[in-house]
Amino acid sequence: MSICFTFPGQGSQKPGMGRELADAYAQSRQVFEEVDDALGEKLSTLIFEGPEEELTLTHNAQPALMAVSMAAIRAMESNGITVAGNAAFVAGHSLGEYSALAAAGTFTIADAARLLRTRGLAMQRAVPVGEGAMAAILGLDIDAVAAIAADAAGDEVCQTANDNAPGQVVVSGSKAAVERAAALAGERGAQRAIMLPVSAPFHCALMAPAAEVMAEALASVMVNAPAVPVVSNVLAGPISDPDEIRKRLVEQVTGTVRWRESVAWMAANGVDTLYEIGAGKVLTGLARRIDRSLAAKAVGTPDDISALLA
């Protein structure tokens, strides 16, 4: 068995996530305390109790999801399941890449929390509310959607933001351009085009101001070589060098999350099992759509960890 630990991105958050881990494991409780200390606020209360609309805000959701993933990792470690000992690779979807790197020892939990708070605020501030949008295009491949985005852009921004799975591609950019892309997708045979309820147009050129902020933030933080290679969102391939990790995380702010290709690369390089560490089961579902030969399991509760051990 060759395993990759994967880490979810924004959209997987919900109030109450991680609470069972904190109740069951002192090591998990400590993670939430470290995050609270790093941010100088009780993010853990928001994670465990909500309200949901507050937790969903980008600057809260990003460090919150990392905290839950790391709480699960610490609980696994207390049972002898480790990144270095059990995983061939780590990978994370968008903000999940920071969780993956923290799990592999590249960032401390405190630094990951601060970086993600900075990232969330920077992404939110890069584009005034209401000026950007994102849409999921279902039933067309990445090349077809990229062509639609290019045709819809005009003199505005519209580009592929997430290549999640076969037939599930997200576009991002200026609101009017994304709306044109959604209409065009319907004309060109998409099953559906769904405008997404997001607060900013992530992973497109409009995020350039946020990329500058992250370049500065990453330059000032300690980056260690990960215990195992991380499969980079923007490369869909493995990286381990600390300077390259910094560079690729900056590129990731404006670049496409190449998740379908990343999972396909893992499968082509011997991975047969994916463990999704933290909140939700989004990546577990995507893995089965990308390659049905892969075993995929979500690990986010004490029961999930008991099942792993069994």
N, C-alpha and C positions, 0 to 999 in steps of 0.2 A: 504494500500500500504506500503510495506517495501522496502527501497531503499538502494542500495550500490553505492557510488560514485567511479568510476574507473578512472585510469589515464594512458595514453598511454606511450609506450616505444619507443626506437629508431626505426627509419624507418617512423615515422609519421611526421617528420619535413619537412617543405617546406618554402621557402622565402615568406614573407607576412603574415605568420600565426600570429594571435594576434593583427594585426594592427587595425582591426575594433574595437576590444575591447578597445585598447588604445585611439582611436579617440572618442569613445562613453562614456568612463567612466574614471573619474579622478583617481578612486581607482585602475583601471587596469594600467594606465600610471605610477602610483607610484610603482607598482610591478617591471616594467621594469627598472625604475630608481634605485630601491633598488638592483636589480641584477647587473646593471652596476657599482654601487658604490662598491658592495661586491667584484666584480672581477677586479675593477680598469680599466675597458675598456668598450667601447660602444657595448656590445653584442646585444643590442636592434637594432642597425643599421643593423647588420648582420641578425638578425631575420626578420626584416621588408623588407630588400632590397636584401639580399644575398651578394655575389654569393652562389649558391646552394652547390658547391663543398666544400666551406669553412664551410658552416653551417652543412654539413653532417659529418665533422670531429667529431669523438666521443667526444672530450673534449669540443666542442662547442654545439653539438646536445643535450647532456645530460642536461646542465643547461638551454639551450634555451627551451626545451620542458617543463621543470618544470616551467619556467617563464610564458609560455603561459597558462599552467594549472592553476597557481595561479592567473593570470590576470582574468581568467574566474571565479574562485572561489570568488575573491574580487568583481567582477561585480554582481555575484549571491547574495553575502552577502548584497550588497547595495540595493538589491530588496527583502531582507528578507528570502532568501534561504540559510541556513547554514548547515555545517557538523553536529554540535551538535543537531540542531533542526530538521533536515530532513533526515539524513542518519543513518542507523543502523550500517553500516560498511563502511570502505574505503579499497581500494586495488589498486595496481598499477603493471603494467607489467615491471619487471626489474627496470630500472631507475625510472619508474613511481611509484614505492614503496616510493621513496623519496618525490615525489610530493604528494602522498597520506598522508604521515606523516606530511609534511608541512601544508597541508590543514587541518589536524586534530590538529595542534598546537604543534606537537612533536618537529619540527625544526622551527626556524625562516627562512624567505625567504633567508636572507643573508647567514646563515649557510648552508641551502640546496644548494644554488648556489655554495658555496665554496667546499662543499663535492662532488658535482657532477663534478665540474671541476677537483678536485683531482682524483676522480674515473675514469673519462674519460682518463686522462693522464696516470694513473697507468695501466689501462687495455690496452691502446695502447702500452705502453712500456714493458709490461710483455712478449711479444712474438715478435721477429723480424718480420717485414713485409714480407709476402710471406711464412712464415713457418707454419702458422695456416690457418684453413678454417672452414666454416660452410656450411651445406647443409640441405635443407628442404626435408623431405621425406613425400610424399603425398599418402594417401590411405592405410596406415598400422597403427595399434594401437601402443601404447607406448611400450608394452611388446615385440612386434615383432621388433620394431626399436632398443630397448635396446639390444636385442639379436644380431642384425646385427652389432651394434656399438661394442659390445664385441668381436664378431668374426673378425671384420675388424681391431681392434686395434693392434693386434700383440704385439710388444714391444713398441708401440707408444700410444698416447692418442686419444681415440675416445669415446664420451659419449653423452647421450641425454642432450641437453641444454635447450630446450623449448618444453613442452607438451602443445601446444596452443589450440588444439581442436581435436575432433575425426578425425583421418586421417590426422592430420597436426602436425608432430613432427620434430624438428630441431636437428641435431647432430653437434657436435663441437669437434675440436681437431687438431692434426697434419695434415698437408695438405694431405699427401699421404694416411693416414688412413681414412680421411673423403672421399677422392676420392674412396677408396676401398669400403667404406660403401655405397656410392651412387651407385656404380656398383652392389654390392651385393643386394641392395634394389630392383633394377630392376629385378634381377634373382628370388627374393622371392615375387614378386607380387605387388610391389609398382606401383601406377599409374604413378608417376613421381618422380625423384630425381633431385633437382635443386641446383646447387652450388650458394651460396649467395654472393652478392658483398659487403662483410664486410672487415673491415681493421684489424680485430683480431678475434681469436676464443673465443668468450665470453662464460661464464657459463660452463667452464670445468676446469680440474685440471691444465692446463697450465696457468691459471689465478692466481695461488697461490701467486706469488709476489704481485699482485694487492690486494689480500685479506689481506696481511700483511700491506700494505700501508693504507687500509681502516680501519683496526683494530686500528691503531695508530690515524688516523684522527677522528674516531668516539669516541675514548676514551677522546679526548680533547674538545669535543663539548657538550653543554647542550642538554640533551634529556628529554623532558617532556612526561608524560603519555598522549596518544592521547585522544581527546574528545570522540571518539568512537573506538572500536577495529579495528586494521588493519589486513586484511587477508593476512598472510605472504606467499610470493612466495615459500619459501623452505618447509614450513609446510603444506600449503594448509588448514590453520586453523587460528583462531584469536589469536592475541597477543596484550597486552597493557603495560606490564612491561618494563620500559626504558632499563634495563640491558639486557633483552631478545631481545628487538628491536635491540640494538647494535650487539648482538651476531648473530642474524639471518641475518642482513644486511651484515656482514662479510661472513657468509656461502653462501649468495646469489651470491657472486662474482664467486665462483667455482661450485655452485650447480645448479640443474635443476629448471627452472621457471615452477612451477606446476600450470599453469593457468587453464587448463581444470578442474583439481580437485578443484581449488579454487572457480571457478564459480559454480561447482556442489555442493560444500559445502554450498555456499551462498543460492542456491536454496533449498537445504535440510533444511536450517535453517531459512526459511521464507521469504527470499528476492524474490521479484517478478519483480523488476524494477532496471535496471542498467543505470546510467547516466555516459557517458564517457566524462570527463571534460578536455578540451584542444584541441589539434590539431588532426585532422583526425577522422576516423571512424573504425579503425582496430578492436578495442575491441568490438565495437557494432556488427560488422560482426561475430566475434568469438562467442559472447554470443548466437547468434541465432543458430549457429552450435552446441554449447554445450547443450543447453536446449531451445527448441522452445517455451516453456511456458513463458519464460522470456520476458518482454518488455525491449527494449534497445534503448537508445536515445543518440545521440552525442550533447554535449553542448560546442560550441567553438566560437560562434559569438553572437553579440547583438540580432540578429533575433532568434537564438536558445533560448536565455534567455527569450525573449518576448513570445515565444511559450510555454515555461515552465510555465510562470506566467499565461498565458491564460488557 
